[in-house]
Amino acid sequence: MASTDRFREKARKTVNPYGDGKTSVKIVETIKEFLMEDKINLMKKFYDIVR
């Protein structure tokens, strides 16, 4: 089945459901942008629960 011309042609036209394979690069770039431009504050907040 996998060796038939019909199957190979169908496989060539199939869209990858997981994207273009560059998702992790895009995520890293977005995180860098947020950190470099101070768009996000990652400082942990502490609360005094003892009164």
DRENMAR-820529 format. One record per residue (C-alpha): x negated, y negated, z; residue in three letters; residue number from 1. Coordinates in steps of 0.02 Angstrom, whole numbers, m for minus. Example, Ala and Ser with C-alpha at 12.3 -4.5 7.8 and 13.67 -1.06 7.14 Angstrom:
REM residues 2
[[m615; 225; 390]; Ala; 1]
[[m684; 53; 357]; Ser; 2]
END
This chain:
REM residues 51
[[0; 0; 0]; Met; 1]
[[m134; m126; 50]; Ala; 2]
[[m232; m88; m106]; Ser; 3]
[[m92; m127; m227]; Thr; 4]
[[m97; m286; m331]; Asp; 5]
[[79; m330; m274]; Arg; 6]
[[28; m323; m91]; Phe; 7]
[[m132; m423; m117]; Arg; 8]
[[m37; m559; m211]; Glu; 9]
[[92; m571; m72]; Lys; 10]
[[m45; m577; 60]; Ala; 11]
[[m132; m720; m32]; Arg; 12]
[[26; m825; m28]; Lys; 13]
[[65; m790; 156]; Thr; 14]
[[53; m940; 273]; Val; 15]
[[m47; m910; 431]; Asn; 16]
[[75; m930; 579]; Pro; 17]
[[m70; m980; 692]; Tyr; 18]
[[m120; m1135; 595]; Gly; 19]
[[m278; m1176; 502]; Asp; 20]
[[m401; m1105; 630]; Gly; 21]
[[m457; m1278; 686]; Lys; 22]
[[m337; m1301; 832]; Thr; 23]
[[m470; m1292; 968]; Ser; 24]
[[m572; m1428; 882]; Val; 25]
[[m418; m1539; 874]; Lys; 26]
[[m382; m1508; 1059]; Ile; 27]
[[m560; m1551; 1110]; Val; 28]
[[m556; m1711; 1006]; Glu; 29]
[[m392; m1764; 1085]; Thr; 30]
[[m457; m1732; 1261]; Ile; 31]
[[m616; m1831; 1222]; Lys; 32]
[[m512; m1976; 1157]; Glu; 33]
[[m404; m1979; 1313]; Phe; 34]
[[m557; m1972; 1428]; Leu; 35]
[[m660; m2101; 1333]; Met; 36]
[[m519; m2227; 1316]; Glu; 37]
[[m456; m2205; 1496]; Asp; 38]
[[m286; m2147; 1435]; Lys; 39]
[[m277; m2020; 1575]; Ile; 40]
[[m327; m2022; 1757]; Asn; 41]
[[m395; m1856; 1816]; Leu; 42]
[[m433; m1912; 1993]; Met; 43]
[[m352; m1795; 2116]; Lys; 44]
[[m230; m1879; 2235]; Lys; 45]
[[m232; m1832; 2418]; Phe; 46]
[[m89; m1855; 2538]; Tyr; 47]
[[m102; m1858; 2726]; Asp; 48]
[[30; m1736; 2786]; Ile; 49]
[[m14; m1752; 2972]; Val; 50]
[[78; m1892; 3060]; Arg; 51]
END
